[in-house]
Amino acid sequence: MKLPLGYAYAATYAGIRQIEKDDLALIVSGMPAHAAAVFTQNRVQAAPVRLGLRHLKASKGLVGAVVINAGNANCATRTGDAVALATCKAAARLLKLPVTQVLPSSTGVIGVELDPRKIVDALPRLVGGLSAEGFDRVAHAILTTDLVPKTAFAEARLRRGAVRVAGMTKGSGMIQPMMATTLGFVMTDALLPPAQLRAMLKRGVERSYNRISVDGDTSTNDTLLLLANGASGVRPLATELAMLEAAITDVMESLAQQIARDGEGARKFVTIVVTGTRDSEGAARIARSIANSPLVKTAIAGSDPNWGRILSAAGNAGIDFDPSKTDIHMQGVAVCRGGLAAPFSEPELKTKLDAADCEIRLTIRGKGKGEARFWTCDLTEGYIRINASYRT
């Protein structure tokens, strides 16, 4: 694992969580990084999201530090805006940065007031503990109901030298990205201007974070941030931009898949492949409809090859297609041909569906070139248990 140059990380327990576990984290770039970000499309937006948007605009896409807290979403509260701003001001003062170059990010319970003193009082410890080796500790600190930390790494060997990409994310429930989901932070030491970063992020997010769902809910705090600080001194040649973008996208795809794999209560990771639609947007809408169907997800949980639920979910996507030209495979086994039942051994397929990794493939025969790959998980009683007691 080779981390990008020029970044430092720290985490500490600030008393935000009810249990004593790191709940405040800091990511700092030694030189302000060019940044691109996508935020939640939920009409209810947490204070850190609103302030982050303003700061990115005011700083013209420069970010020197990111302050992240877990355990409280700082959303739908009377003091949310003041808390987010106090956090940024305190961090900016300690790090000697313009306040607009500090981005806040929060995750946790919605509607609970957050005491800003807990963050402000802990920030000196965070700044004093900054280290290039603190990456993993930050990846742990940002988790909520996640069972495991989620990180990914890549390296692109360019003509002028190697550049590195590292990412961390969190998310297990309230997952339906419509631009991003949960919290994600991707860093590279390549030298890239904001316009190129934004283009790479826009394309990459469509192949990664916009292709996962756990429960169909989009959070109020969703943030995905891409930073490029140029600390490697390597500016990609025009012919190498695609190689760097592939490395960044690979990291985001890995992070997104890890979220789906760690879905709340999940026992199975599900890949959905849809082909043959008029365009890829239509394929993605069908795949998302299948992924979000509780009937499909519970069938997978029970290893039930109930292909009718898949066909029905596809028909609910609002995309025009001919069911009589539709085939469905589960775990590579044909279960539906031309919209009708195909002969297969139910006991054998049920055994195949007991696997931790499952695949659903829906093919529309014809001239359509659209295709999409989507990732989700099964829906079990564990999801209900976790979310029934989340606040208590």
C-alpha positions in Angstrom: 0.0 0.0 0.0 1.6 3.3 -1.2 -0.3 6.3 0.0 -0.4 9.6 -2.0 2.3 12.0 -1.0 1.5 15.2 0.9 -1.4 14.1 3.0 -1.7 13.7 6.8 -4.4 12.1 8.9 -5.6 12.0 12.5 -8.5 10.7 14.6 -9.6 10.9 18.2 -12.5 10.4 20.5 -14.4 13.7 21.1 -17.3 12.3 23.1 -19.8 12.5 20.2 -20.5 8.8 20.2 -22.2 7.1 23.1 -19.3 4.6 23.2 -15.7 5.5 23.5 -14.5 5.0 20.0 -12.8 7.5 17.6 -15.5 9.8 16.3 -13.6 12.9 15.0 -11.1 12.8 12.1 -9.0 15.1 10.1 -7.5 14.9 6.6 -5.0 17.6 5.8 -3.1 18.3 2.5 0.3 19.9 3.1 -0.5 22.2 0.2 -4.1 23.1 -0.6 -5.4 20.5 -3.0 -7.6 21.0 -6.0 -10.9 19.5 -5.2 -14.1 18.2 -6.9 -17.1 16.9 -4.9 -20.6 15.6 -5.3 -23.2 15.9 -2.6 -26.6 14.5 -1.7 -29.6 15.2 -3.9 -31.9 14.8 -0.9 -33.9 18.0 -0.5 -33.1 17.8 3.2 -29.4 18.6 3.4 -27.3 18.5 6.5 -25.5 21.7 7.6 -22.0 20.4 6.6 -23.3 19.7 3.0 -24.6 23.3 2.6 -21.5 24.8 4.1 -19.2 22.5 2.0 -20.9 23.7 -1.2 -20.4 27.3 -0.2 -16.8 26.8 0.8 -15.9 25.0 -2.5 -17.4 27.8 -4.5 -15.7 30.6 -2.4 -12.3 28.9 -2.5 -12.5 28.2 -6.2 -12.1 24.5 -5.6 -9.2 24.6 -3.1 -9.3 22.4 0.0 -6.6 22.3 2.7 -8.4 20.2 5.3 -11.5 18.0 5.9 -13.0 17.6 9.3 -15.2 14.6 9.7 -17.4 13.6 12.7 -19.3 10.4 13.2 -22.2 9.7 15.6 -24.2 12.8 14.8 -25.3 14.0 11.3 -25.6 17.6 12.3 -28.8 17.7 10.3 -32.3 19.1 11.0 -31.1 20.9 14.2 -31.5 24.5 15.4 -27.7 25.0 15.6 -26.4 22.9 12.7 -25.1 25.8 10.6 -23.4 27.4 13.6 -21.7 24.1 14.5 -20.5 23.4 11.0 -19.0 27.0 10.8 -17.5 26.8 14.2 -15.8 23.6 13.3 -14.3 25.1 10.1 -13.2 28.3 11.9 -11.4 26.3 14.7 -9.7 24.0 12.2 -8.6 26.9 10.0 -7.2 28.8 12.9 -5.1 25.8 14.0 -3.9 24.9 10.5 -3.4 28.5 9.4 -5.8 28.1 6.5 -8.5 30.3 5.1 -11.8 29.1 6.6 -13.2 28.5 3.1 -10.4 25.9 2.5 -11.8 23.7 5.3 -14.7 21.3 4.5 -16.9 19.8 7.2 -18.5 16.4 6.9 -20.8 14.6 9.4 -22.5 11.2 9.7 -24.8 9.7 12.3 -28.2 10.3 13.8 -30.4 13.1 12.3 -32.2 15.6 14.5 -30.0 15.6 17.5 -28.2 18.8 18.6 -24.4 18.6 18.3 -22.3 20.4 21.0 -19.6 22.3 19.0 -17.4 22.4 22.1 -16.8 18.7 21.7 -15.3 19.2 18.3 -13.5 22.5 19.0 -11.9 21.2 22.2 -10.7 18.0 20.4 -9.2 19.7 17.4 -5.9 20.6 19.0 -5.3 16.9 19.7 -6.2 16.1 16.2 -3.8 18.6 14.7 -1.0 17.5 17.1 -1.5 13.9 16.0 -1.4 14.4 12.3 0.6 11.8 10.5 1.0 10.2 7.1 0.5 6.9 8.9 -3.0 7.9 10.3 -4.9 6.8 7.2 -6.3 3.6 8.6 -7.3 5.2 11.9 -9.4 7.8 10.0 -11.0 5.1 7.9 -12.1 3.5 11.2 -13.2 6.7 12.8 -15.8 7.7 10.1 -17.8 4.4 10.4 -21.3 4.2 11.9 -23.1 0.8 11.5 -20.4 -0.5 9.2 -18.9 -3.8 10.2 -15.6 -3.2 8.5 -13.5 -0.2 7.3 -13.5 0.4 3.5 -10.3 1.5 1.8 -8.9 1.1 -1.7 -5.6 2.0 -3.4 -4.1 2.4 -6.9 -1.0 3.6 -8.6 -0.6 4.9 -12.2 2.9 4.8 -13.6 3.1 7.8 -15.9 6.0 8.9 -18.1 7.1 11.6 -15.7 6.8 9.3 -12.6 4.3 7.4 -10.5 1.2 9.0 -9.0 -0.9 7.3 -6.3 -4.6 7.2 -5.4 -6.1 6.2 -2.0 -9.7 6.3 -0.9 -11.8 5.6 2.2 -15.5 5.5 2.6 -18.2 4.6 5.0 -21.7 3.3 4.5 -23.9 0.3 5.4 -27.4 1.6 5.5 -29.4 4.6 4.1 -27.7 3.8 0.8 -29.1 4.7 -2.6 -26.7 7.0 -4.3 -28.2 9.5 -6.8 -24.8 11.1 -7.3 -22.8 9.8 -4.3 -23.6 8.1 -1.1 -22.5 8.1 2.4 -19.1 9.7 2.9 -16.2 9.1 0.6 -12.8 10.7 0.4 -10.4 10.0 -2.5 -6.9 11.5 -2.6 -4.3 11.6 -5.3 -0.9 13.3 -5.4 -1.2 13.9 -9.2 -1.1 17.5 -10.5 -4.6 18.1 -11.9 -6.6 21.3 -12.4 -10.2 21.4 -10.9 -11.9 21.2 -14.3 -10.2 17.9 -15.1 -11.0 16.6 -11.6 -14.6 17.5 -11.9 -14.9 15.7 -15.3 -13.1 12.6 -13.9 -15.3 12.5 -10.8 -18.5 13.0 -12.8 -17.7 10.0 -15.0 -16.3 7.9 -12.2 -19.2 8.3 -9.9 -21.6 7.1 -12.6 -19.6 3.8 -12.7 -19.2 3.4 -9.0 -21.2 5.2 -6.3 -24.2 5.7 -8.6 -24.4 1.9 -9.2 -25.0 0.7 -5.6 -28.0 0.4 -3.4 -28.6 -1.2 0.0 -32.1 0.0 0.9 -33.2 2.7 -1.5 -32.7 5.6 0.9 -30.5 8.6 0.0 -28.9 10.2 3.1 -29.1 13.8 4.0 -25.3 13.9 4.4 -23.9 12.1 1.3 -20.6 13.5 0.2 -17.9 12.2 -2.1 -14.7 14.4 -2.3 -11.8 14.0 -4.7 -8.6 15.8 -3.9 -5.5 16.3 -6.0 -2.6 18.1 -4.3 0.2 17.7 -6.9 2.7 16.6 -4.2 4.2 14.0 -6.6 5.2 16.8 -8.9 3.8 14.7 -11.8 1.4 16.3 -14.2 -0.1 13.7 -16.5 0.4 14.1 -20.3 -2.8 14.6 -22.3 -2.4 11.0 -23.5 -2.1 9.7 -19.9 -5.3 11.3 -18.4 -7.3 8.2 -19.3 -4.9 6.1 -17.3 -5.1 8.3 -14.3 -8.9 8.4 -14.5 -9.0 4.6 -14.7 -7.0 4.4 -11.5 -9.3 6.9 -9.7 -12.4 5.1 -11.0 -11.0 1.7 -9.9 -10.6 3.0 -6.4 -14.2 4.4 -6.4 -15.6 1.2 -7.8 -13.9 -0.8 -5.1 -15.1 1.5 -2.4 -18.7 1.4 -3.7 -18.7 -2.4 -3.9 -17.4 -2.6 -0.4 -20.4 -0.6 0.8 -22.9 -2.9 -0.9 -21.0 -6.0 0.5 -21.2 -4.5 4.0 -24.9 -3.6 3.7 -26.7 -3.7 7.1 -27.7 -7.2 7.9 -26.5 -8.5 4.6 -25.2 -12.0 4.0 -24.9 -11.8 0.2 -23.3 -9.5 -2.3 -25.4 -9.2 -5.5 -24.2 -8.1 -8.9 -26.9 -7.1 -11.4 -26.1 -6.9 -15.1 -28.6 -5.5 -17.6 -28.0 -5.4 -21.4 -29.9 -4.8 -24.5 -31.7 -1.5 -23.7 -31.9 1.4 -26.0 -29.2 3.2 -23.9 -27.1 2.7 -20.8 -29.3 5.1 -18.8 -32.2 2.8 -19.3 -30.2 -0.2 -18.4 -29.1 1.5 -15.2 -32.8 2.3 -14.3 -33.8 -1.3 -14.8 -30.9 -2.5 -12.7 -31.6 0.0 -9.9 -35.3 -1.1 -9.9 -34.3 -4.7 -9.5 -31.7 -3.9 -6.8 -34.2 -1.8 -4.8 -37.0 -4.4 -4.9 -37.6 -5.9 -1.4 -39.1 -8.9 -3.0 -36.0 -9.6 -5.1 -33.7 -8.9 -2.2 -35.6 -11.2 0.2 -35.7 -14.0 -2.5 -31.9 -13.8 -2.7 -31.7 -13.9 1.1 -33.7 -17.1 1.0 -31.8 -18.6 -2.0 -35.2 -18.6 -3.8 -34.8 -18.5 -7.7 -38.0 -16.5 -8.0 -37.3 -14.9 -11.4 -40.8 -13.5 -11.7 -39.9 -10.9 -9.0 -36.9 -9.8 -11.2 -39.0 -9.5 -14.3 -41.7 -7.6 -12.4 -39.1 -5.2 -10.9 -37.7 -4.5 -14.3 -41.2 -3.7 -15.6 -41.6 -1.1 -12.9 -38.5 0.8 -13.9 -40.4 3.0 -16.4 -38.3 1.9 -19.3 -39.8 0.6 -22.6 -38.8 -2.9 -23.4 -40.5 -6.1 -24.7 -40.9 -8.8 -22.0 -41.3 -11.4 -24.7 -37.7 -10.8 -25.7 -36.3 -10.8 -22.2 -34.0 -13.5 -20.8 -32.9 -13.8 -17.1 -30.0 -15.8 -15.7 -29.3 -16.3 -12.0 -25.8 -17.6 -11.1 -25.3 -18.3 -14.8 -28.4 -20.5 -15.0 -31.2 -19.6 -17.4 -34.4 -19.2 -15.5 -36.5 -17.2 -18.0 -36.4 -17.1 -21.8 -38.5 -14.8 -23.8 -40.4 -13.7 -20.7 -41.4 -17.3 -19.8 -40.1 -20.0 -17.5 -37.0 -21.8 -18.6 -36.4 -25.4 -17.5 -33.8 -25.6 -14.6 -33.1 -27.7 -11.6 -34.5 -25.7 -8.6 -32.6 -27.6 -5.9 -29.3 -27.2 -7.8 -29.9 -23.5 -8.4 -30.9 -23.0 -4.8 -27.6 -24.4 -3.7 -25.8 -22.0 -6.1 -27.7 -19.1 -4.6 -26.5 -20.1 -1.1 -23.1 -18.5 -2.2 -21.9 -15.3 -0.7 -21.7 -13.7 -4.2 -24.7 -13.8 -6.5 -25.3 -12.6 -10.0 -28.5 -11.6 -11.8 -28.3 -11.0 -15.5 -31.2 -9.6 -17.5 -30.8 -9.5 -21.3 -33.2 -7.9 -23.8 -32.7 -9.4 -27.2 -32.5 -7.1 -30.1 -30.3 -4.2 -31.4 -30.1 -2.2 -28.1 -26.5 -1.4 -27.0 -27.3 -0.1 -23.5 -25.8 -1.9 -20.6 -25.2 -1.3 -16.9 -23.7 -3.1 -13.9 -25.2 -2.5 -10.5 -24.3 -3.8 -7.0 -26.6 -4.5 -4.0 -27.1 -7.0 -1.2 -29.8 -9.2 0.1 -32.4 -8.0 2.7 -32.5 -10.0 5.9 -34.0 -9.7 9.4 -30.6 -8.2 10.5 -31.4 -5.0 8.6 -34.7 -4.6 10.5 -33.0 -5.3 13.8 -30.2 -2.7 13.2 -32.5 0.0 12.1 -35.3 -0.6 14.6 -32.9 0.3 17.4 -30.5 2.7 15.7 -31.2 5.7 18.0 -31.5 3.6 21.2 
